[in-house]
Amino acid sequence: MKDYAIWKNSEDGKYTNKSAWNIVRNHRTKNFNVSHIWHSSVPFKFSFICWRLYFGKLPFNDVKAKFGNQDDIECLCCSTLHIGTIQHVFVQGESAINLWEKIGAPLGIKHQNISIRRVLQYGGEPNLRMESTNSYYRFPPLSYAGKFGKLGLLVNMVTKEDFYQYNMVIQCILNIKAAINNSFPKVSTDGIWSNMCDYIERLKPVVKCLTVCWNKPDEGKLKLNTDGSFIRSNNKAGISGVLRNDQDDFIMAFSLFVDCFSSNHAEAMAANYGSRWCIQHGLNNFDIELDSAIITNMSNQKDTNNLKLKHIIQDTTNTLRNANATFSHCFREANQVVDFLAKNASTSGNSIIYTNYQDLPREVKGILHLDKLQMPNFRRRFEKCNFFVS
């Protein structure tokens, strides 16, 4: 086999500048509040503005004064004279108070005259309660509205360069009404936020239920089910497999503790070990079934661009060169025997090969018996929906 270089610090074995930088960089202590501002459910522009706001990096009067700029610009959003500081524009100003009451109150966010950094820290409370829907959410108040799509609260206004050139209250209300009309053209909420919150809460994702069971191999063939388990917290892994004939009779099973770097690596090692065992014992006509679609595709293509898995896939291909073996994918619910054995190996650290049915763990015997009776399992999944897209 030809030698090739593998970069151990990346998932696919290829060198990247990012992985090299992560080796030499010094990681700071994780900031709990900042980590919640950068949330996957919050649009980037909201998170970016909230981040700048949290650290006081927006060009308001109090920030510019630190650099020697003493030009005090008045806040054009208030009827009386006020200097446009961060605290005033986002917390103390007339427009800010109006927005918190009009938009925040129906969402259960109470306006408080506290520092803007405390506002971003869950508003001083660990949980935010939507009073109109009796639900709990764990998002910073300003980026919280970003989770609902176009309802940007005050953050939506800061992104505009001509911030002081128009009345942000009117703009915000117009944007929100436009978002409601565009996203929910068939829903009547009478323009009341509490009605909108009630409607959003009633939107439930659709649950799809699929019956799954283990299928027998074709007549005269064997079926090898394999699986791998990798515990990322302690880097412990286990591989397993079970071999059965076309009458559902048990032939062999293995549960081995191994060293690997990912779940895909464990899946590939399990398929490789099971294939080798069959070939070494003169079994050349069998199907290999596993619940990893990635490894299944690699094995069927007989090659991969992932350098860390390349030698395993090639070794499996060479092992099965003269065998009548096929790879197929199954759902995890139909692979429960090896799923149990793999997890047991990764947690216990034991390596066992079973050739006698009576030596199997009691739980495995029960699952094998249910598979033989063709007892179905139920695969429940939530249908992914975006209720804010018309």
Residue, then its C-alpha position, 0 to 999 in steps of 0.5 A: m500500500k502506498d504511503y501518504a501523509i495524514w494531518k492528525n489535527s483535522e477531521d479528514g486528515k488534510y492540512t488546513n491553516k485553521s487547524a494549525w492555528n488552533i494548535v498554537r493559539n491561546h484559548r481564553t476562558k469562555n464568556f458565558n454571555v457572549s456564547h449565548i449572543w452567538h447562537s445558531s438560532v439568532p441571525f448573524k447581523f443581530s448577534f454581531i450588533c449585540w456583540r458590539l453593543y455588549f463590549g461598547k464598540l458602537p460609535f455613540n457619544d460616550v464611546k467616541a469621547k474615549f478617543g478624544n471626540q467631544d462632539d455631543i450629538e443630540c438624540l433625535c428620537c426624543s422630544t426633549l434634549h438628550i445626548g445620544t449615548i448607548q445607555h440612553v438610546f437603548v434603555q433610557g430614551e423615549s423611543a427605547i422605552n416605547l419599543w420595550e413596552k410595545i414589543g418586549a412586553p408581549l414576549g415577557i421581557k420587562h423594561q428595566n433601567i439597568s445597564i445595557r450589558r445587564v440587559l444582554q445578560y438575560g435581563g438580569e434573570p436566568n429565564l425569560r418567560m413569555e407570559s402570553t404563551n407560558s413558555y420559557y426561552r433562554f436567549p438574550p433579550l435583544s437577540y431573542a427577537g432575532k429568533f423569530g425572524k425579522l422582529g429585531l427589537l432595537v438591534n434592527m435599527v442600529t444597523k442603519e448608517d442614517f440612524y439619527q435621520y428618522n424616527m426609529v419607532i415608526q420604522c420599527i413598527l412598519n418593519i414588524k407589520a410588514a414582516i407579519n403581513n408577508s410571513f402570515p398572509k392568511v393569519s389574522t392577529d389584529g396587529i396585537w403582539s399577544n395574539m401573534c405570540d399565541y399563534i406562534e406557540r400553537l405552531k407545532p412541528v409535524v411528527k413523522c413515524l416510520t415502522v422499521c424492522w430487521n430484514k432477513p437476508d436472501e436465501g442462502k446468504l448471511k447478513l452481517n450487521t456492524d456498528g461503532s460507538f465513540i464517546r467524544s468526552n473521553n475518546k473511548a470507542g467500541i465496535s461490534g457486529v452480529l452475523r445471522n443466516d437467512q433463518d435468523d439463526f445466530i452465528m457470531a457476534f463481537s464486541l471490541f474496545v478500540d482506539c479511534f478518533s471519531s464515530n465514522h472511524a469506529e463505523a469503518m473499523a467495525a465493518n472492516y473487522g466483521s468482513r475480515w472475520c467472515i473471509q477468514h472463516g470461509l464465508n464469502n456470500f454475505d451482506i454487510e448492513l450498517d447504520s452509517a450512510i457515510i461509511t456505506n457510501m465510501s465502501n460502495q465507492k471503494d474509495t474516499n477523500n478522507l485520508k484518515l479513513k482511506h486506508i481502512i476503506q481500501d483494506t476492506t475493499n481488498t479483503l472482499r475482492n473475491a467475496n460476494a459481499t454488498f454494503s447496505h444502509c439501515f436505520r439505527e432502529a433496525n440495528q439495535v443488537v450491535d448498537f447495544l454491543a458497541k456502546n457496552a464495549s466503549t463504556s466497559g472497555n472489554s473485548i469479547i467474541y461470542t460464538n455461542y448464543q448462551d454467552l450473549p448478554r440477556e439484553v442482546k438475546g431479547i433484541l435478537h428474539l424480537d428481530k426474529l419475530q419481525m417485531p417493528n420499531f418506531r422511528r419518530r422524527f420531527e419535520k423541519c419547518n420554517f414558519f416564517v417563510s411564506 
